[in-house]
Amino acid sequence: MDQTPSVQKLTVEALTEEAFEPFGEVLAVKRREPDLAIAGLQGWIADFQTDAAAQLLFFTTGYGGLRFGTMERHFHITQTVIPVVGAQLVAVAAPTDPEDVDAIPNADEVRAFVAEEGAGYVMKAGTWHAVGRFPLRPPRADFIMVTDDATSTELIDKPQPEWGRTQWVDYKERFGTVFEFDTSGLSV
């Protein structure tokens, strides 16, 4: 007999430099001099790192509700997401020790951030995050992900027990917990 999972509410907060810093960085105009200024352009270099060939992916994801139960982390890449079209997109992140393969965050350590169109972010290597990305309203959201070929190939070609670059945890199966976004403080 299946038990009803407990629900961990995640207050969706603004994606700001300060709030997201434990998990990575926000792609935005910085409060410092640009790293590159030429021909009227001002640019700030993001801390994107990988040990394999970079890969750009265009994703679309339909609205599927405000609950999820599975999280993942990637050990060799600072994965990047840039919303481009559609609804506000929720980014989920949680702290952990990337050197400890047994380090799974407690449900109450998981946080949620709303990313607007064009407000991207770079997650530090080893940062736990939701497997999916979540539009806050129908019909969908589109985004660009910067990842790497080795991570994508592993996810596509190998069974999960053979993964070495990625780790997943199903909170519903393992802990009897699902996460639900609390958007009461947002205009959606």
N, C-alpha and C positions, 0 to 999 in steps of 0.2 A: 504494500500500500504506500503510495507516494504521500509524503508529508508536504504541506504547503511551506514553501521556503520563507525565511524571514526576509524582510525588505529593508535594505540599508538606503536611506534617503541621502541623495547627494545634492546639496545646494549648488546650483549653477551660478558661478561667479564670473566677473569680467576677466577677460584674458589680458592681464597687465604684466609688465616686466617684473614687478616686485612679486606678485602672486605666483607667477609661473617659474620664477628663477630656480627653485629646487629641482625642477624637472627639465629645464632647458631654457630656451630664449624665445622671445616674441620677435617676429620679423616686422620691424617698424622703424620709423625715424627715431634715432637715439638721442639722448641728452648729452651727447659729446660730439666732438668734431668728427666729420665723416672720415672714413678710411680712404676714400677715393673721391676726389672732386675734380671733374674735368668736363669741359664743354657744357656747363650749366647743370650737370648731373652731380648729385651727392649720394654716395653709397656707403653702407656699413657692411662689413664682412661678417657673415654668419658663421658660427662655429660648427660647420658641417664636416663630419669625419666618417670615413669608411675604410675598410681594408680590402675592398673589392671595387669593381667598376660601378660607377654611379648609374642609376637608372631612374628615368622619369616615367611616372604612370599617371594617366588621367582616369579618375574614378567618378562614378556616379552612384549615389545611394538613395534609395527611396525612404520615405518616412515609414518607420516600423514601430513607432511607439517610443516610450521613454524609459524602457527597462532593458537591462542586459545582465549577463552573468559570467562572461568569459573575458579574461584579460591576458595580455601577452607582454613580453619584453624581448628586445633584440640586443645581443651582446656586442656586436661589432660595427654598429652604425648609429649615427645620430639622425634618426628618421625625421623627415620634414613634411608638413602638411600645409597646403595653401588653399583655402576655400576660394572658389572663383565664381560660382553661379548658384543661386537658390537660397534656401533658408539658412538661418543661422545654424552653425555646425558645433556640436558639443565635443570638446576634447576632454578625455579622461586621463588622469595621471596619478601615480602613487609612488612614494619614495621606496627605495630598497638599496641593498648593497649589491652592485653588479658583480662583485667578486664571489658572492655566496649564492650558489645555485639553489639552496634551500630557502632563501630569503623571499618569502611571499608576504606582501603587506596585509595588515589587518584591514578588515572592511571599513573601519572608521578612519583609516588613513587615506582612503581614495578620495580624490577631489575632481570636480568638473568645472570646465571653463567654457564660456561661449566665444566662438571665433566668428567674426563677421566676414562677409565677402572681402577677400584680399588681406585679411589679418592672419597671416600664417604663424607657424611656430616650429621650432626645432627641438626635438626631445633628446636629452642626453642618452648616450648608450646605456642600456640596462634599465631604463625607466619603464616601469609597468604602465600599460595603457590598455584601454578597451580594444578588443579585436576590431570591432566596427567603429564607424563614425556615425553621428546621430543628428540628422536634421531636426530642428525643434518643431517644424510644422510641415505638412504636405506641400508640394508633392515630392520634392527631392532636394538634394544638394550635390553639387559637383565640386571636386577638388583635385588638385595636383599633389602627388606624393613624390618626394625625392627619397629613394631608397637605394638598394644596390642589387646587382644581378645575383650575387651569391645567396642572399637572403630570400629573394623571390624564387629562385630555382629550388632551394631547399623546401620551401613551403609547397611548391607545385609537385616536385618529383619524389620526395621522400615521405615515408610514413612518420607520423609524429614521434614515435619512440626513437627514431634515428636523428632527430634534429639536434644540432649543436649550436646553431646561431640564434635560435628562437626558443622561448619557453612559454607555454600556455598554462593557465590554471582556470578550471571551471569552478567558480565559487558556489554555484548551485549544487553541483555534484559533490564537491569536496567538503563544503562548509554549510550547505543548506541555506545559502544567502543569494539573493539577487539585488541588483542596484536599481534605484529609480530616481530619475532627475526631478528635483524640486525647482520649478521655474517661476515660482510665485513672485520673485523679486525682479523678473525680467519682463520686457515688453516683447511678446512673441506673436 
